[in-house]
Amino acid sequence: MSHASDQHSKMPLSRILILVLACSLFLFSGYQIVSYFRENQTGDQLQQELIDQAVVTQPPQTSPTAPADSTVPTTEPVERPPISVDFSVLQAQNPDIVGWIYCEGTVINYPVLQGADNQQYLRRLYDGTKSTLGSIFLDFRNLADFSDLNSLVYGHNIRSGQMFACLASYREQEYYEEHPVMWLLTPDIAYRIDLLAGLVVPSDSEVYEIYSYPEDLLEGLEYVVSKSTFDAGQIDLEAVERIVTLSTCSYDYNDARYVVIGSLNEVAYPEPSQQP
């Protein structure tokens, strides 16, 4: 009687293996989740340290006022970016930092790097730390001063909202109206990015052409504006001399991307006295 009971109490080997496998998968999943959050935390800390060292938010610009009885006409202030950036600090950390991109009211407040290829910073932070966050980076084929007709800038679509995740929000007209411009600073020139279009494209789309001729740029602009998920209003496309294409992953279909395209317009560079 006891012998039969012992036989029934023994668990088949196959069930033991299944339980061991299930436990292993559970532990591995837990490890992956913890690693993911640690990576995000590390990335956030490094980014904030860089901002604290090199980026200063500028006070809002106001128009000069004159006394009521004054005959001196008032003038509009020269437009400047809402931030200043100390590139000597940035490039001491990593000479591959070629710019800084900023969008007020969003998480976009990042250095732009350029590697020897498009893999170098795909899974690395600006200090070389391996991370699934990667960095915001300029296509290695582009000129580092953003003087090409089309400068291509990439960033991951992170579920936590970091990096270029908020680009997907430009699918909504309301979001565009709240954030119609971005800012790009380089060591020598500052730009206002007037956003023109946002759309879903395949990874081999022609929007990733750097363009050699202005007429090709115009043709490309006419296409993207016609397909845009938001309406930027009346645009004189023929007056657009250079653009930046901001690209991130999309999940509409396999190898889909969401791109936001804007015109680069030079503005006054922050005064040295405004640097940190």
Residue pairs with C-beta under 8 A, 6 or more apart in sequence:
36 132
39 131
39 132
39 133
40 133
40 158
40 160
40 162
42 125
42 129
42 131
43 125
43 131
43 133
43 162
44 162
46 125
46 126
46 127
46 129
47 109
47 110
50 90
50 93
50 111
50 126
51 109
53 86
53 89
53 276
54 85
54 86
54 87
54 89
54 90
54 276
55 83
55 84
55 85
55 86
55 100
55 109
55 276
56 83
56 84
56 85
56 86
56 274
56 275
56 276
57 82
57 83
58 80
58 81
58 82
58 83
58 84
58 270
58 274
60 82
61 77
61 79
61 80
62 77
63 74
63 75
63 76
63 77
64 74
64 75
64 77
65 74
66 72
66 73
66 74
78 267
78 268
79 192
79 267
79 268
80 190
80 267
80 268
80 269
80 270
81 102
81 183
81 185
81 190
81 192
81 267
81 270
82 102
82 104
82 183
83 100
83 102
83 109
83 183
83 185
83 270
84 185
84 270
84 271
84 274
84 275
84 276
85 100
85 185
85 270
85 275
86 275
86 276
87 97
87 186
87 187
89 276
90 97
90 100
90 111
91 97
91 187
93 126
93 127
94 111
94 113
94 126
94 127
94 128
96 113
96 114
96 115
96 120
96 121
96 126
97 111
97 112
97 113
97 126
98 112
98 113
98 114
98 138
98 144
98 145
98 146
98 186
98 187
99 111
99 112
99 138
99 146
99 184
99 185
99 186
100 110
100 111
100 112
100 184
100 185
101 108
101 109
101 110
101 112
101 136
101 153
101 182
101 183
101 184
102 108
102 109
102 182
102 183
102 184
102 185
103 109
103 166
103 179
103 181
103 182
103 183
104 179
104 183
105 178
105 179
106 166
106 179
107 161
107 162
107 163
107 165
107 166
108 164
108 166
108 182
110 135
110 136
110 155
110 163
111 126
111 135
111 136
112 136
112 137
112 138
112 153
112 184
113 121
113 126
113 135
113 136
113 137
113 138
114 137
114 138
114 139
114 140
114 142
114 144
115 121
115 137
115 140
116 140
117 140
118 137
118 139
118 140
118 154
120 137
120 140
121 134
121 135
121 137
122 134
122 137
122 154
123 130
123 131
123 132
123 134
124 130
124 131
124 134
124 135
125 131
125 133
125 134
125 135
126 135
132 156
132 158
133 156
133 158
133 162
133 163
134 155
134 156
134 163
135 155
136 153
136 154
136 155
136 163
136 164
137 153
137 154
137 155
138 144
138 146
138 151
138 152
138 153
139 151
139 152
139 153
139 154
139 208
139 210
141 152
141 210
142 148
142 151
142 152
142 210
143 151
145 186
145 188
145 189
146 184
146 186
146 189
146 191
146 242
146 244
146 264
147 242
148 210
148 211
148 242
149 210
149 211
149 212
149 213
149 214
149 216
149 217
149 241
149 242
149 243
150 209
150 210
150 211
150 217
150 220
150 242
150 243
150 244
150 245
151 210
151 242
151 243
151 244
151 245
151 264
152 208
152 210
152 244
152 245
152 247
153 244
153 245
153 246
153 247
154 164
154 247
154 248
155 163
155 164
155 167
155 246
155 247
155 248
156 162
156 163
156 164
156 165
156 248
156 249
157 163
157 164
157 165
157 167
157 168
157 248
157 249
157 250
157 258
158 165
159 165
163 248
164 246
164 247
164 248
165 248
167 198
167 246
167 248
167 258
167 259
167 260
168 248
168 250
168 258
169 175
170 176
170 179
170 195
170 198
170 229
170 230
170 258
170 260
171 198
171 229
171 230
171 258
172 229
172 230
173 230
173 231
175 230
176 195
176 198
176 230
176 231
176 232
179 195
180 194
180 195
180 232
181 192
181 193
181 194
181 195
181 262
182 192
182 193
182 195
182 262
183 190
183 191
183 192
183 193
184 190
184 191
184 193
184 244
184 264
185 191
185 270
188 269
189 266
189 269
190 266
190 267
190 268
190 269
190 270
191 264
191 265
191 266
191 267
192 265
192 267
193 244
193 262
193 263
193 264
193 265
194 232
194 262
194 263
194 265
195 230
195 232
195 260
195 261
195 262
196 221
196 224
196 225
196 228
196 232
196 235
196 240
196 243
196 261
196 262
196 263
197 221
197 224
197 225
197 227
197 228
197 230
197 232
197 260
197 261
198 228
198 229
198 230
198 258
198 259
198 260
198 261
199 207
199 224
199 227
199 228
199 229
199 258
199 259
200 229
200 250
200 252
200 256
200 257
200 258
201 207
201 256
201 257
201 258
201 259
202 253
202 255
202 256
202 257
203 255
203 256
203 257
204 255
205 257
205 259
206 220
206 223
207 220
207 224
207 245
207 259
207 261
208 245
208 247
209 216
209 220
211 217
211 220
214 241
217 240
217 242
217 243
218 237
218 238
218 240
221 237
221 240
221 243
221 261
222 237
224 259
224 261
225 232
225 235
225 237
240 263
241 263
241 264
242 263
242 264
243 261
243 262
243 263
243 264
244 261
244 262
244 264
245 259
245 260
245 261
246 259
246 260
246 261
246 262
247 257
247 258
247 259
248 257
248 258
248 259
249 256
249 257
249 258
250 256
250 257
250 258
